[in-house]
Amino acid sequence: MKLESGAHTIELTERLGQLGIPVMAHLGLTPQSVNQQGYALQGTTEDAADRMVELAEAHEDAGAFSLVLERVPAPLAARITDALESPTIGTGAGPDCDGQVLVVDDAVELSDWTPSFVEEFGDVRAAMRDATGAYADAVASGEFPRAEHGEGVENLDDLY
C-alpha cells in the first residue's frame, strides 16, 4: 500500500507491516493532501529538510519497504536516498533516487495541466481528439456503422 506519510503515519506503517500489508511511504508533495498543503516544492528550509529525513528514517524503521519522494529538491532526495537502506522512488525529486515514476496521464499529455517536473513523452490527448472527432464525423455522415459492424446477425435471419 502506498501511504501518504507524515509523523501521524509511523505507527500505522508499523501496524500494517505486522498485519502483512507492505507499505510504501510517500513524503514531500502528497497529492491527496494538495488542497491543504498546496503544490509547492517541499523540504525547502533546513528544518523542513531535516524533518523529512527523520520521517523517512522513521518510516523505514517502522517497516516501510520503500519511499516515494515527490516534488522535493534533488539534493534532499539524494540525502534521503543515502540515509536509507530501502529504495527511494522519485517523482520530481531529481536523478539520485533509486527509481523514477511519472503519472502516465502527465507523461503522455492526457492531463489538462502537467507538473513542471514532468517531461511529456507523447501527445495522446491530440491523438484521442483526432480519433474521437473522426468517429463522430463517421457516425454523423452514416459511414459508421456499416453492415459488417453488426454482430451475429447472419445466424438470425429467420428470427427477423
GIVEN-V972674 format. One record per backbone hydrogen bond with DSSP energy under -0.5 kcal/mol. NH is the residue of the N-H (numbers start at 0). CO is the residue of the C=O. E is the energy in kcal/mol with one decimal. If there is no record, write none. Layout:
nh=<NH;NH>
co=<CO;CO>
e=<E;E>
This chain:
nh=<2;2;3;4;8;9;12;13;14;15;16;17;18;19;20;21;23;24;24;25;26;28;30;32;33;35;36;37;41;48;49;50;51;52;53;54;55;56;57;58;59;60;61;62;63;64;65;66;67;68;69;69;70;71;72;75;76;77;78;79;80;81;82;83;86;88;89;90;96;97;98;100;105;106;107;108;109;110;117;120;120;121;123;124;124;126;127;128;129;130;131;132;133;134;135;136;137;138;139;140;141;141;142;143;148;149;151;154;155;158;159>
co=<0;23;1;25;5;6;8;9;10;11;12;13;14;16;15;19;0;22;65;2;67;69;28;29;30;32;32;33;70;44;45;46;47;48;49;50;51;52;53;54;55;56;57;59;58;22;22;86;24;88;26;67;90;91;41;72;72;73;74;75;76;77;78;79;64;66;98;68;93;87;87;89;102;102;103;105;104;104;114;106;118;106;107;107;108;122;123;124;125;126;127;128;129;130;131;132;133;134;135;136;137;138;137;137;145;146;149;151;152;155;155>
e=<-0.6;-2.8;-0.6;-2.9;-1.8;-0.9;-2.6;-2.0;-2.7;-2.9;-2.0;-2.0;-1.5;-1.4;-2.9;-0.7;-3.0;-0.6;-2.0;-1.4;-2.9;-3.1;-0.6;-2.6;-1.4;-1.6;-2.1;-2.3;-2.8;-2.8;-2.6;-2.5;-2.1;-2.2;-2.5;-2.7;-2.4;-2.4;-2.5;-2.5;-2.1;-2.8;-1.7;-1.4;-2.9;-2.2;-0.8;-1.9;-3.2;-2.8;-2.3;-0.5;-2.3;-0.6;-0.8;-0.6;-2.4;-2.4;-2.0;-2.7;-2.6;-2.4;-1.5;-1.3;-0.6;-2.9;-2.9;-2.2;-0.6;-0.7;-1.4;-2.1;-1.1;-2.2;-1.8;-1.3;-3.4;-1.4;-1.8;-3.4;-0.6;-0.6;-2.7;-0.7;-0.5;-1.5;-3.0;-2.5;-2.6;-2.5;-2.9;-2.0;-2.3;-2.2;-2.5;-2.4;-2.3;-2.4;-2.6;-2.2;-0.7;-0.7;-1.2;-1.8;-2.1;-1.9;-0.5;-0.7;-1.6;-0.8;-1.6>
